[in-house]
Amino acid sequence: MASRLHSYIGTFRQLEILLAVYEEGSIKSASEALFLTQPTVSIQLKKLAEAIGLPLYQQVGKKLVFTDAGLVTVETAKSILHSCEALDMHLSNLRGLKSGTLRLASATTAKYFIPHLLGPFCERYPGIDIQFTVANRQQVIERLEQGLDDFYVFSHLPEGLDLDVIEFMSNDLVAIAEANHPLTKKTKVSLEEFCREDFLIREVGSGTRFSIESFFNNQQCKPNIKMTIASNEAIIHSVLSRLGVSILSAHTLAFGEIYGVQKINVASLPIQSKWSFSWTRSQHLSPVAKVFLNYVETEGREIVKKAARL
């Protein structure tokens, strides 16, 4: 019976490919994520559809629309692959964490400190595989709702979700300008004066933008938005080119050498928040995840502080 069922729903690899296509939204993106050719992905999905006896998706314009059979198979694939991962984690625990996978998803700005946190952990447990996804805040929330990762890193926690949370470190958002900008010469700048400058802001869905908009909702003045830019690095280079001023996380400047950008001492700033590691309360943490959580709560904070030279 089990062998008949296995042949009916396809191989584990086919299920992995199906999940990748569903999560990435296209065969091209899935093939890049899996390091496979597009024909290979298409052939495996065709074989899976033939085994099931029903189409899995339809091409509508440039978009893939999954059928009911496809959606049911996706959910089943998640369950099967999660069960396999759980088995692997339990076995790794018996081996003393010599293998296993840790999955992290973080808002974009956290990419500046997460690698410094992971480095010593990976040295201690070299057999552990790390899957580190960097996305904007809204995309990380979507991953959380789908249960794709062990931990999710936010500076502002999403509302309406039953989460377990540990606060990790501060995330102060500071005003910045090119070093020779007139505002950098002043010991104190009013918020009104700052708002008259051309302002560069992150895209909708970004945690930094969420923090900035929440802050200005309670102020008498609003920033004079000139450009919307979808990365911290691009904002920094735009500031260096004197296209405007901005507000970014202090971590953006603290990690690595950033020359030519200077903080502005603006009244009512910085915007203060906290980086947090979160996971759904109903989620069963794997042995690897439990060890990592203990590492984060103990020495992890000091390791990142030293790396940032804060």
For each residue, the residues with C-beta under 8 A, 3 or more apart:
1: 4 5
2: 5 6
3: 6 7
4: 1 7 8
5: 1 2 8 9
6: 2 3 9
7: 3 4 51
8: 4 5 51 52
9: 5 6 15 51 52 73 76 80
10: 14 15 18 47 48 51 52
11: 14 15
12: 15 16 80 81 84
13: 16 17 44
14: 10 11 17 18 44 45 47 48
15: 9 10 11 12 18 19 48 73 76 77 80 81
16: 12 13 19 20 34 77 81
17: 13 14 20 21 30 34 36 41 44 45 48
18: 10 14 15 21 22 45 48 56 70 73 74 77
19: 15 16 22 23 74 77 78 81
20: 16 17 23 24 30 33 34 41
21: 17 18 24 25 26 27 30 41 45 57 64
22: 18 19 25 66 70 74
23: 19 20 30 148
24: 20 21 29 30 33
25: 21 22 29 63 64
26: 21 29 30 62 64
27: 21 30 31 38 41 42 45 64
28: 31 32 38
29: 24 25 26 32 33
30: 17 20 21 23 24 26 27 33 34 41
31: 27 28 34 35 36 37 38 40 41
32: 28 29 35
33: 20 24 29 30
34: 16 17 20 30 31 41
35: 31 32
36: 17 31 40 41
37: 31 40 41
38: 27 28 31 41 42
39: 42 43
40: 31 36 37 43 44
41: 17 20 21 27 30 31 34 36 37 38 44 45
42: 27 38 39 45 46
43: 39 40 46 47
44: 13 14 17 40 41 47 48
45: 14 17 18 21 27 41 42 48 49 56
46: 42 43 49 50
47: 10 14 43 44 50 51
48: 10 14 15 17 18 44 45 51 52 56 73
49: 45 46 52 54 55 56
50: 46 47 53
51: 7 8 9 10 47 48
52: 8 9 10 48 49 56 69 73
53: 50
54: 49 67 69
55: 49 58 67 69 70
56: 18 45 48 49 52 66 67 69 70 73
57: 21 64 65 66 67 70
58: 55 64 65 67
59: 63 64 65
60: 63 64 65
61:
62: 26
63: 25 59 60
64: 21 25 26 27 57 58 59 60
65: 57 58 59 60
66: 22 56 57 70 71 74
67: 54 55 56 57 58 70 71
68: 71 72
69: 52 54 55 56 72 73
70: 18 22 55 56 57 66 67 73 74
71: 66 67 68 74 75
72: 68 69 75 76
73: 9 15 18 48 52 56 69 70 76 77
74: 18 19 22 66 70 71 77 78
75: 71 72 78 79
76: 9 15 72 73 79 80
77: 15 16 18 19 73 74 80 81
78: 19 74 75 81 82 147
79: 75 76 82 83
80: 9 12 15 76 77 83 84
81: 12 15 16 19 77 78 84 85
82: 78 79 85 86 147
83: 79 80 86 87
84: 12 80 81 87 88
85: 81 82 88 89 101 286
86: 82 83 89 90 284 286
87: 83 84 90 91
88: 84 85 91 92 99 100 101
89: 85 86 92 93 100 101 286 287 288 289
90: 86 87 93 94 286 287
91: 87 88 94 95 99
92: 88 89 95 97 98 99 100 127 128 287 288
93: 89 90 96 97 100 287 288
94: 90 91
95: 91 92 98 99
96: 93
97: 92 93 100 125 127 128 287 288 291
98: 92 95 125 127
99: 88 91 92 95 127 128 129
100: 88 89 92 93 97 127 128 129 286 287 288
101: 85 88 89 128 129 130 131 288
102: 128 129 130 131 150 288 289 292
103: 130 131 133 148 149 150 151
104: 114 118 130 131 132 133 149 150 151 152 153
105: 132 133 134 135 140 143 144 148 149 151 152 153
106: 110 111 114 132 133 134 135 140 152 153
107: 110 135 136 137 140 153 154 155 206 207
108: 111 134 135 136 206 207 208 231 232
109: 112 155 171 207 208 232 248 249 251 252
110: 106 107 113 114 134 153 155 251 275
111: 106 108 114 115 134
112: 109 249 251 252 254 255 256
113: 110 116 117 169 251 255 275 304 307 308
114: 104 106 110 111 117 118 132 153
115: 111 118 119 132
116: 113 119 255 303 304 307 308
117: 113 114 120 121 296 300 303 304
118: 104 114 115 121 122 130 132
119: 115 116 122 123
120: 117 123 124 299 303
121: 117 118 124 125 128 292 295 300
122: 118 119 125 126 128 130
123: 119 120 126
124: 120 121
125: 97 98 121 122 128 288 291
126: 122 123
127: 92 97 98 99 100
128: 92 97 99 100 101 102 121 122 125 288
129: 99 100 101 102
130: 101 102 103 104 118 122
131: 101 102 103 104 149
132: 104 105 106 114 115 118
133: 103 104 105 106 140 143 148 149
134: 105 106 108 110 111
135: 105 106 107 108 139 140 143
136: 107 108 139 140 202 203 205 206 207
137: 107 140 141 154 156 205 206 207 210
138: 141 142 204 205
139: 135 136 142 143 205
140: 105 106 107 133 135 136 137 143 144 152 153 154
141: 137 138 144 145 152 158
142: 138 139 145 146
143: 105 133 135 139 140 146 148 149 152
144: 105 140 141 147 148 149 152 158 161 278 280
145: 141 142 161
146: 142 143
147: 78 82 144 280 283
148: 23 103 105 133 143 144
149: 103 104 105 131 133 143 144 152
150: 102 103 104 279 283 285 286 288 289 292
151: 103 104 105 277 278 279 289 292 293
152: 104 105 106 140 141 143 144 149 277 278 279
153: 104 105 106 107 110 114 140 168 275 276 277 278
154: 107 137 140 157 158 207 275 276 278
155: 107 109 110 171 207 211 249 273 274 275 276
156: 137 207 210 211 214 273
157: 154 163 165 276 278
158: 141 144 154 161 163
159:
160:
161: 144 145 158 280
162: 280 281 282
163: 157 158 278 279 280 281
164: 278 279 280 281
165: 157 276 277 278
166: 276 277 278 293 296 297
167: 274 275 276
168: 153 274 275 276 277 296 300 301 304
169: 113 274 275 301 304 305
170: 272 273 274 275
171: 109 155 249 250 251 272 273 274 275
172: 249 250 270 271 272 273
173: 208 211 212 215 247 248 249 250 269 270 271 272 273
174: 247 248 249 250 253 263 264 269 270
175: 189 194 245 246 247 263 264 265 266 269 270
176: 236 239 245 246 247 248 253 261 262 263 264
177: 181 183 184 197 239 245 246 261 262 264
178: 181 184 239 240 241 242 260 261 262
179: 184 260 261 262
180: 184
181: 177 178 184 242 245 262 264
182: 185 186
183: 177 186 189 193 194 197 245 264
184: 177 178 179 180 181 262 264
185: 182
186: 182 183 189 264 265
187: 265
188: 265 267
189: 175 183 186 193 194 264 265 266 267
190: 193 194 266 267
191: 194 195 219 221 266 267 268 269
192: 195 196 220 221
193: 183 189 190 196 197
194: 175 183 189 190 191 197 223 245 264 266
195: 191 192 199 221 222 223 224
196: 192 193 224
197: 177 183 193 194 224 244 245
198: 224 226 227 243 244 245
199: 195 223 224 225 226 244 245 246
200: 226 227 229 235 238 239 243 244 245 246
201: 209 212 223 225 227 228 229 246 247
202: 136 206 208 209 212 228 229 230 232 235
203: 136 206 209 228 229 230
204: 138 209 228
205: 136 137 138 139 209
206: 107 108 136 137 202 203 209 210 230
207: 107 108 109 136 137 154 155 156 210 211
208: 108 109 173 202 211 212 232 247 248 249
209: 201 202 203 204 205 206 212 213
210: 137 156 206 207 213 214
211: 155 156 173 207 208 214 215 271 273
212: 173 201 202 208 209 215 216 223 247 271
213: 209 210 216 217
214: 156 210 211 217 218
215: 173 211 212 218 219 271
216: 212 213 219 221 222 223
217: 213 214
218: 214 215
219: 191 215 216 222 268
220: 192
221: 191 192 195 216
222: 195 216 219
223: 194 195 199 201 212 216
224: 195 196 197 198 199
225: 199 201 228
226: 198 199 200 243 244
227: 198 200 201 238 243 244
228: 201 202 203 204 225
229: 200 201 202 203 234 235 238
230: 202 203 206 234
231: 108 234 235
232: 108 109 202 208 235 236 248 249 252
233: 236 237
234: 229 230 231 237 238
235: 200 202 229 231 232 238 239 246 248
236: 176 232 233 239 240 248 252 258 261
237: 233 234 240 241
238: 200 227 229 234 235 241 243 244 246
239: 176 177 178 200 235 236 242 243 244 245 246 261
240: 178 236 237 260 261
241: 178 237 238
242: 178 181 239
243: 198 200 226 227 238 239
244: 197 198 199 200 226 227 238 239
245: 175 176 177 181 183 194 197 198 199 200 239 264
246: 175 176 177 199 200 201 235 238 239
247: 173 174 175 176 201 208 212 269 271
248: 109 173 174 176 208 232 235 236 252 253
249: 109 112 155 171 172 173 174 208 232 252
250: 171 172 173 174 253 254 263 270 310
251: 109 110 112 113 171 254 255 308
252: 109 112 232 236 248 249 255 258
253: 174 176 248 250 258 261 263
254: 112 250 251 308 309 310
255: 112 113 116 251 252 307 308
256: 112
257:
258: 236 252 253 261
259:
260: 178 179 240
261: 176 177 178 179 236 239 240 253 258
262: 176 177 178 179 181 184
263: 174 175 176 250 253
264: 174 175 176 177 181 183 184 186 189 194 245
265: 175 186 187 188 189
266: 175 189 190 191 194 269
267: 188 189 190 191
268: 191 219
269: 173 174 175 191 247 266
270: 172 173 174 175 250
271: 172 173 211 212 215 247
272: 170 171 172 173
273: 155 156 170 171 172 173 211
274: 155 167 168 169 170 171
275: 110 113 153 154 155 167 168 169 170 171
276: 153 154 155 157 165 166 167 168
277: 151 152 153 165 166 168 293 296
278: 144 151 152 153 154 157 163 164 165 166
279: 150 151 152 163 164 283 285 289
280: 144 147 161 162 163 164 283
281: 162 163 164
282: 162
283: 147 150 279 280
284: 86
285: 150 279 289 290 293
286: 85 86 89 90 100 150 289 290
287: 89 90 92 93 97 100 290 291
288: 89 92 93 97 100 101 102 125 128 150 291 292
289: 89 102 150 151 279 285 286 292 293
290: 285 286 287 293 294
291: 97 125 287 288 294 295
292: 102 121 150 151 288 289 295 296
293: 151 166 277 285 289 290 296 297
294: 290 291 297 298
295: 121 291 292 298 299 300
296: 117 166 168 277 292 293 300 301
297: 166 293 294 300 301
298: 294 295
299: 120 295 302 303
300: 117 121 168 295 296 297 303 304
301: 168 169 296 297 304 305
302: 299 305 306
303: 116 117 120 299 300 306 307
304: 113 116 117 168 169 300 301 307 308
305: 169 301 302 308 310
306: 302 303 309
307: 113 116 255 303 304
308: 113 116 251 254 255 304 305
309: 254 306
310: 250 254 305
